[in-house]
Amino acid sequence: MQKHSLSQQQQLKQTAAQTVQLMRLVELSTTGLEQEILKEVEENPALEVDHEVELLEEENLEPEQNALEEIKEFYDEDEYDSYDDYLLQENNRSKDDVFFFPTASYSNSFQENLLQQLHEYELSERNALIAEYIIGCLDENGYLLVDIQNIVMDFLLTYNMQIKSEEVENILTTVIQQFEPVGVGARNIQECLRLQLNLKEKTPTVEIAKTILNEYFDLFAKKQYDKLQSALHINNATLKIAINVILKLHPYPVFSSEAIENRATQITPDFIITIEDDKLVLNLNNYHIPKLKVNQEFKNQFSFYYPHLSKEKKMEAEQFIKDNVAQAKSFIGTLNLRELVLFDTMYAIMDKQRAYFLSGDDKKLKPMILKDIAQVVKMDVSTVSRVSNSKYVQTPFGTIPLKHLFSESIGNEDTSSKEVKSIITELIENESKSKPLTDDLLCSILKEKGYEIARRTIAKYREQMGIPVGRLRKEI
C-alpha cells in the first residue's frame, strides 16, 4: 500500500513537469520553437532529427472535442519508438508542392558604416576616440540622445581622460554630422531637418524653410500656420511651398538608409489561413520545424553488455539511457500536444472571426476577448494568452498579429472597438485637410451611423492609433 502511494506521487510530479514544459513551448513562436528543438537535440543524445520523414497524404484536421484527451494517452503508452508525426503532417498540402523560403543576407549596421566613413578622416588619436564614442552613443534611428556633458564625464570615468564639451561638440558637428545618411548625429528632429536643408541648393523657398526651422519651429510643429504666415510676412501660397519642402525631409536620420531595411525583422507566421471554395482552411506553418524521433542506436544500448564495468556502473549507464529516452519521448509527446493546443485555439479564433477572414475588413471583426476562446476550447485563459502572444497568422490579405483579432465590445455587444477604430480612421482619411474633424464632430457622425460612443472614448481610440488631434492634422 505504501509503494502504491509512492508511485502515484511520482506520476503526479511527472505530469506537472510536462504541463510546465507544454506551457513554455506553447508560448514560443515558430522561430523560437525551432531553436528550442535544436537545443534539446543537442543536449539529449536520445533525440535525433528525422531527415527521412515524408509528408503524409492530405487529411482533414477538423478539431474534435476530445482531441486533447486523445493526445494525452501518449504519456501512458509503454511501447513507442518515435512521434515523428507530432507536426500534424502539414494538412491540406500535397507532398509534391514546392515551398520557397526567404533568405536573409548580412549587411553592416549603420554604426559600422559610420566607422568606415570615419576611417576616411585624418584625425588625431584623441579625436578619433571621441568620434568612435559618439557613434557608439547613437540610437537605432541615428539620433544622439546622450547629453554632451555626460559624454565628457563618461570619458573621465572610462578612459581617465579629460576632454572638453567644446571638443565633443566640434567632432559632432564637423565630422559625425557630415556622414551619410544625412542627419545622423542630430540631437532632435529640428536639428535633423536642418542638416538636410543645409545640403539643398540655396533658393528663396529653402531660405524661408530654414527660417521656419531655426526661428519658428514651435509654430510649425503646432501647425499654427496663420501665426507663421504673419511672422514671416509672406502670403499663403509661399508658405505652403516652403512647408512642403520641409515635409519632404526625413524625420529620422536612418529612415531612408538601406540599413533600416537590413535590420528589419523577418516575421514568420505561425498559422496560415487560405480560402478555398468560399471556405476557410487553417494550416500550421511548420514546414521548416525539425521532425524528431528517438535515436534507436542510443536506445538499444539497454542490451549491451559491459564486461569492463562494475555492476554499479552498469546500472548507472542503464539508468542514464532510460532517463534520456524517457525525456526524449516526453518532449516529442509534448510537441504533439502543443500542435493540437495551437490548432484548436486558432481554429476557434478563425471560426469566431469568420466574416473578417473572408473579407479582410476590420469593420467585420467581432468583439472577442481571451475568455471567449478559452470557453470554446475548454482551456485556461492563460493558455489562450500564451497562444496569442507574439504569434502571427498569414491571411489572403496579409500577415497580422493574433492580438489584432482581440477587442472589447462597446455600446451593444455586437460592436467591437476595432470596428469603431476602423470607421474613425476612414473618416479622418476622407476629411477635409483644411478643416479636419474634431473629436466632437467624429462623435456626432458616429452617432448618426448608430454608434453611441462618448467623445472621450473617441479621443482614447484616436490616441491609441497615433492620430493627432484635428488642429495638428490641419494642412494649408
Secondary structure, 3 states (H helix, E strand, C coil): CHHHHHHHHHHHHHHHHHHHHHHHHHHCCHHHHHHHHHHHHHHCCCEEECCCCCCCCCCCCCCCCCHHHHHHHHHHCCCCCCCCCCCCCCCCCCCCCCCCCCCCCCCCCHHHHHHHHHCCCCCCHHHHHHHHHHHHHECCCCCECCCHHHHHHHHHHHHCCCCCHHHHHHHHHHCHHHCCCCCCCCCCHHHHHHHHHHCCCCCHHHHHHHHHHHHCHHHHHCCCHHHHHHHHCCCHHHHHHHHHHHHCCCCCCCCCCHHHHHCCCCCCCCEEEEEECCEEEEEECCCCCCCEEECHHHHHHHHCCCCCCCHHHHHHHHHHHHHHHHHHHHHHHHHHHHHHHHHHHHHHHHHHCHHHHHHCCHHHCCCECHHHHHHHHCCCHHHHHHHHCCCEEEECCEEEEHHHHCECECCCCCCEHHHHHHHHHHHHHCCECCECCCHHHHHHHHHHCCCCCCHHHHHHHHHHCCCCCHHHHCCC
